[in-house]
Amino acid sequence: MPPRPGMNLSQVRKKYIQLSPVNAVSNGEYSSRGGLPLIKFDISSSKTPMFLNGDELRINGRITSKQAAGAALGNTDKNFVDAFCGRFANVIHTVTISSKRLNQVIERVENYWRIVPSVVSAIHGNEDINTVLSHEGDHFETNFLGRHSLVAQDAGNKGKSFSSRLYAGVLNSGQMMDLSDNGLGGLVIEILLKSDVNVVFGEDAATNNATFNVSDLLLSCPLYYMDAAAAPPQQTFAFNSLSSVFQTVNSSVSVVALTPGLKQVSSIFVNFMNTNEIGNQNFNSARLGNLGEVRGLRFSLNGILQPLSYRMLTDEEANNATTTHHTYAARTLIDRNYIEAVSVNRFSETNRCVLAYNNWNAGVVDRNQTQNNDGVNQGTAAGFGILYDSFGTGEDLSETVFSFELEASGTDLDGTAAKAQGTYMIFLNKNEIIMSADGIQVVR
């Protein structure tokens, strides 16, 4: 990333440092079952200007999966992790980033394992997944060749190395972060791990109570140092935060409504999975589930259709009353708005995506309601979303009721426990940090 305007290039020095967790345990392993489930890194502040390039920050380590008794997972057994989420993101529940000097939370990303699959599949193509993302967080394709990569790369309980980015708005804002005493005063990064039943899944994983641990952790930080006179202190810092809410959809005509309490919402995207599969190790807790036969979708603010003044229809609107629990036609309008919401950009600017008509990994046709819930079949990249503002100040939802109304076929969502849908809603909100020698103020 180039230095900010006003910086003297001859006085800028780039340096990489590696940090170990400050809450290191004796065996170096972190897990929800056999060790500490919280990983904590401290990046110290500096008296002179020091900037962090969050886009290049990486957490490095090794993930090992095994049976609860300690034996290796069988190469041909049904043990899986979600492909789009990847092995590393699959183990994370929450990422919290705070100012070290002031102990003030800047961003807390909850339901991390539900956000990453949407980001990876909506703004990356197979080329990205098979190259850079595969080497980073062990993301992989959902076809039959990729599904057993968990155990094929874990022979002898040696685990799999990773060097992954962290998906947080403040780290991926497109600008450097001032960590000096006049800026953020250093950073604290905390990672809370998920429970075992929500990581390695599948029929054999449930039978063997498959578990995981993360070890050999290091945080690689790209830092820019400069003389005090090289650049003025950073006074403001803008970023999009990721806030999530969980709700349920229980009937074929459902309205989800809430007041987000956020002032500058850029976009909202939503993904789903069957509620009876949550917390069950037989099933994939990170999958982007398909809702079956969706007939229509509308977004509203205070009961008024906005920003689209019409209902989004699908080709399924003309289906007969026969229940199939499948999607047979492309939901072009819904898919387009979903991609815009995740990328926070116009559809015409989309360069890569796996959500395609005939994609082997996440095709948009012939998907059933339980697609890839057991790891055996190809995955999907289904979701809903709406873009409010990619350039300006965002939509004020601090005192506004946001809602979406979903219409499905009469028997796809009938309110039974087996068919109710867990609904994960992610709000991208514009924020600004105002910095001075007296401290920082986060304006949300």
Summary of the structure (lengths in Angstrom):
residues: 444
radius of gyration: 22.2
end to end distance: 25.5
largest distance: 72.4
contacts: 1549
relative contact order: 0.20
helix: 16%
strand: 37%
